[in-house]
Structures are given as structure tokens and as C-alpha cells.
């Protein structure tokens, strides 16, 4: 018998260290070639680390949440024969998993939820130590938090006792949660749960903190009458929706941003504050903020300036679906020049979005509401929407930001102008 040591692979893009996010195996487990051993998180994506060999896990090189250097020992596996502990032993893994041009983000729940797993019919609460952290994916932890379930009381039926969505469903059926029939909603509660900030949540926290620390944020809010725009959207959907797909307001907003940026190239830019260089780009790569089970992602609609209304709508839908399903690649999550963020019906009245560095502008969409407005001396009901946008004052002057948003406003209030050349 020998030992095969797997080291943390070089993911590429000059990355020197990654965060160990999730183990899919434990010491003593038998693994087979190509079985996923762990997930690691880079600045851009979640990456699978597969096994290049058959064997038995004899040691793990880190704990979830630990930041590990490229080349450090990730896992040791006992194998038949002499084994292979040379650094070159990982080359096949790196070639097959890491440098692939379309490395995919993996939603943890998709890998840890076996398709053929039967739903557990019943289970009794598990007695775990209060400090014990049961195995569960971020999606399962969110499911438990939303349902008011203490994970330490749930019996896991997955590998190594991992708690699955089916286990939570079974636990709920047993009535062991705060929402169970007969529970006293006024009873005192003293339970608490510590949730380590790791994986995608840590990356989001770091990026948001970095953005607010480094950039000189200022926000500008403008009210827009979108009555005519929404009428056009409804008309186009009635006429072409069956053949071309339904339109939301987002592709119109992207189109308005593209047209307005022609006169404001300083806003379609990236700022390298270390090199003190501003790069203005002709291409408009619009990041569309998208919520997923593992956190906020920003897939990128590339070359929005060259897309039709329906082409933009189709790409937004494709990218949002990929991000929510954990299938967006690193390339699809990087390279934006300006970001559009919208919470839809939850958009509120005003927001102060945080810049997506190194970009210098982000356009935020608030919800549409019907309000009485005075037009030519008459009170009429109009559909009104606010744009709450933020800019980097180191690069964008207040006057330029205001004029940019006013240009978008004019395009949206007179939607025919979106398509005039």
C-alpha cells in the first residue's frame, strides 16, 4: 500500500490561495477516481476538486473556511501500490478540473443531494453537543434557518451524516420545530446558532467591505414615469411573446444604459486605484445582480451594445438561471463594466447600492408604483419608478452622474427614442 497526496491545485488567473469551502469525504471513506472530494472558493467561483485515484482517505489537510495556499496538502489517500506523493501527481487533476475555460460554479446543494435518496419517513431529535457543527450545505442551512430548525437536532441521512433537504422535511413532519402544532408562540427562547462566514458569503462580505472602504460612494435618486414604457412592453409581449419570449423591464433598462453611455464614456469605466489608472471601455458589459442560494452573484451580459432587445432579454434569463442553479462559469461572472441591480417588487422606494469594484457606477432599480401625478394641470394616475444609483466620486463628478441618469430618464419616458439612431 502507498500514499497518494493531493495538493491544492493552481486554479489559474494568478490566484495564490483559495478557501476550502466544503468537504464531501471524511477520514476512512473509500473514494473512486473522479469522485468530488471538496469544493474550494476563489474570488470568482466555486470549483470542484476531484480524486485522480481509487483509495481510502487517511487525512484531510484543512477545515471548511480555512484559506489554503496553492500547493499545500489538501488530502492524503491510501492506494494500492507504491503511491505517488510527487507534486506532479496533481497535474492530471489540474488539467481536467481547474484550467478548463468554462470552470463552473457548483451549487453545493446540487452535489450533496442524491437524486435517488428516499425521504425519511420519521426521525427522533438527535442529541448533539451545543458546539458541534453538523454537516450541511449552505442551501440546507438557509432552509433550516427559514424553517426555524436547529440543525444539531436533525439526523442526517447523507454521506458522513450530512443533513439533506429531505431530512429537514422529515423533521418538519414530526412537528419538532417552533412552528409545530401546539407550540407556544410566546414561550421564552434561549437558543442560538453560530454561522461561520465562509465560502461565497465571506467573498461577498469582503468585496462589499472593500468597495465601501476604497471607493468614494455617492448616490443619486431620480423618479421616472414608466407608464409609456410599460405599455410598450405589454404590447410587445402580446404581439411577439409567444414566438420571441416575454420581456421584463430589465432589457429596456440595459438598452437605455447602453444608449446613454455613448455620451458619458467616463461612466463605463474601471478604476485601478493602486496603479491610479482609469480605463474607459467601448464595450458595455452589463453585470446583472442576481440572488442565488449561495449568495449574490453578478453574471455579465457581454457586449450589450450589440444586442437586440430580445437578445438581451434572452441572455439575462440564461445567465440568471445559470447563476441560481450554480452553473455559471468564471468567465460569465467577471469582466463587467457597469452593474444593474434590481429587487423587483421588493425594490422599495430608495436604495443605496454598493459599487461593484473596479467599476465606477451601479444603477439600482426600485419598484414600480401607481401614483397620482399632475400633468398639464390634470391629476392622472401614472406608473412611477425610482432609479437609485451610486457612483465613485474619485472618477465620476456629480454633474456627470446626474446628467447620465437624466439621459436614462429621458430614454425610458420616451421609449421610442431607445431605438432611434
C-alpha positions, 0 to 999 in steps of 0.5 A: 500500500502507498500514499497518494497526496493531493495538493491544492491545485493552481486554479489559474488567473494568478490566484495564490490561495483559495478557501476550502469551502466544503468537504464531501469525504471524511477520514476512512471513506473509500473514494473512486477516481473522479469522485468530488472530494471538496469544493474550494472558493476563489474570488470568482467561483466555486470549483470542484476538486476531484480524486485522480485515484481509487483509495481510502482517505487517511487525512484531510489537510484543512477545515471548511473556511480555512484559506489554503495556499496553492500547493499545500496538502489538501488530502492524503489517500491510501492506494494500492501500490507504491503511491505517488506523493510527487507534486506532479501527481496533481497535474492530471487533476489540474488539467481536467478540473481547474484550467478548463475555460468554462470552470463552473460554479457548483451549487453545493446543494446540487452535489450533496443531494442524491437524486435517488435518496428516499425521504425519511419517513420519521426521525427522533431529535438527535442529541448533539453537543451545543458546539458541534457543527453538523454537516450541511450545505449552505442551501440546507442551512438557509432552509433550516434557518427559514424553517426555524430548525436547529440543525444539531437536532436533525439526523442526517441521512447523507454521506458522513451524516450530512443533513439533506433537504429531505431530512429537514422535511422529515423533521418538519413532519414530526412537528419538532420545530417552533412552528409545530402544532401546539407550540407556544408562540410566546414561550421564552427562547434561549437558543442560538446558532453560530454561522461561520462566514465562509465560502461565497458569503465571506467573498461577498462580505469582503468585496462589499467591505472593500468597495465601501472602504476604497471607493468614494460612494455617492448616490443619486435618486431620480423618479421616472414615469414608466407608464409609456414604457410599460405599455410598450412592453405589454404590447410587445409581449402580446404581439411577439411573446409567444414566438420571441419570449416575454420581456421584463423591464430589465432589457429596456433598462440595459438598452437605455444604459447602453444608449446613454453611455455613448455620451458619458464614456467616463461612466463605463469605466474601471478604476485601478486605484493602486496603479491610479489608472482609469480605463474607459471601455467601448464595450458595455458589459452589463453585470446583472445582480442576481440572488442565488442560494449561495449568495449574490452573484453578478453574471455579465451580459457581454457586449450589450451594445450589440444586442437586440432587445430580445437578445438581451432579454434572452441572455439575462434569463440564461445567465440568471438561471445559470447563476441560481442553479450554480452553473455559471462559469468564471468567465460569465461572472467577471469582466463587467463594466457597469452593474444593474441591480434590481429587487423587483417588487421588493425594490422599495422606494430608495436604495443605496447600492454598493459599487461593484469594484473596479467599476465606477457606477451601479444603477439600482432599480426600485419598484414600480408604483401607481401614483397620482401625478399632475400633468398639464394641470390634470391629476392622472394616475401614472406608473412611477419608478425610482432609479437609485444609483451610486457612483465613485466620486474619485472618477465620476463628478456629480454633474456627470452622474446626474446628467447620465441618469437624466439621459436614462430618464429621458430614454425610458419616458420616451421609449421610442427614442431607445431605438432611434439612431 
